[in-house]
């Protein structure tokens, strides 16, 4: 049983876990007796063992803006006349900007969401019209 307020996670829980200083959506797939967890990342389905509890937080705490539906999704970012670059949205901010992680491991903060297109469904960000009660970020 999980104590009130969280702290311990159960197998199957959708969470965010910290990796290289960036929070990514993940699913708990194993809980070790030492209190660490193995997660499966939503971005690429790879797994990482040994994640301590202080590097895991509730997924719902990150889903607070209309663009949160893009978290964990592959996107294309339009960079003016220099073309598009593909990355993964890791955070959505209240000011309408996004943080995108790039394949080389770097990330860019404060990208205007209007420059981002989901590669999964072809939609431009600002998916508020598609969101409904009980929507799932996965």
N, C-alpha and C positions, 0 to 999 in steps of 0.2 A: 504494500500500500504506500502510495506517495504522500508525504506530509503536505499539509495545507501550504499553499504558496509555492509548490514545486520543490526543486532541489534534487529529487531523484527521478530518473526517467525510466519508463518502461519500454520494453521491446515493442516496436511499432509506432512509438510516438514520433510525430513530425515536429522537428525543432529547427533552430538555427545553431550551427556550430562554428567556432572560430578556426580559421585556417590562414596562416600567414597574415594575420592582422585584419582579415575581412570575414564578416559573418555570411555564411552560405546556408541555404535550406538543405536539410538532411533528414534522414529517418534513423532512429535508434534501431540497430539490428542485434546488438548484444550488450548486456550489462554485466560487467565483471565484478567479482567480489571486492576488489580494491576500490570500487566507486567510480572507475573509469568506464567509458562506453565506446563501442564500435559503432560508427555511423556510416550510412550509405548516402553519398552526396546526390542531390537531385539533379545537379548540373550534368554529371557524366556517369552516374551509377557506380563510380569507384568507391572503395571503402577505406576507412582509416580507423585503426584501433587505438585505444589508450587515451581518448579525449577526456580530460578531467571535467568534473561538474561545473567549474567556474568558466569553462569555455563552451557551455551549452546554455541556450536560453529558449524560452517559449517562442514558437513560430508566430503566434498571434501578436506578440509584442512588436513585431516588425511590420505587420500588415495593418497600416493605419492611413494610407493615402490611396487615391484612386489608381495610381500606377503600381501599387504593390502587387497586382496580378502579374506583373512582368518579372518579379524577383525570381531568379533561377532560370530564366528563359534566355535562349540564344537570340541575340538581336543584331541588327545592322545599324550602325550609327553613320549619319551623313555628315561629312566634314567639309562643307562648302564645296569648292571646285576640286578638291583633292580626292574625292571619291568616298566610298564607304569602307568601314572597318567592322569586322565581326567580333563580338564579345558576348559576355553574359552579365545581365543586370544582377547586382548584389545588394543594392539598397535603393529605396525610393524615399525621397525627402518631401516634407510638407510644402516646400516652395516650388514643387513641380519639376525638380531636377532628379537625376538618377546617378548612381555610381555604377560604372561598368568595369568589369575585370576583363583583361585582354589575354589572349593565349600565351603571351610571354611571361605571365605572372604579375604584370603591373596592373594598375587600375587608374581610372580617371573619375574624379568627383565632379558634381555640379554640371552634368550634361543636361541641357534642356530636353525634356521628354519629347518635345515635338520633332526632334532630330532622330528619334529612335523608332525602328520598325521591327516588330517581332518576326523572327524567321520561322516560327512554328505555325503561325496562322496568317501571316502577311498583314496584320493590322498595325496601324500607326498607334503609338501609345495613347494614353488618355482613354483607357477602356471602360470608363465609368458606365457607359451606356450598356455594356455587356454584363456588368456585375449585378449579382442578385444576392439575396440573403442566402447564406450557407455556401457561397462560392468556395471552391477549393483551389489553392494556389498551385497544386500539382497538375 
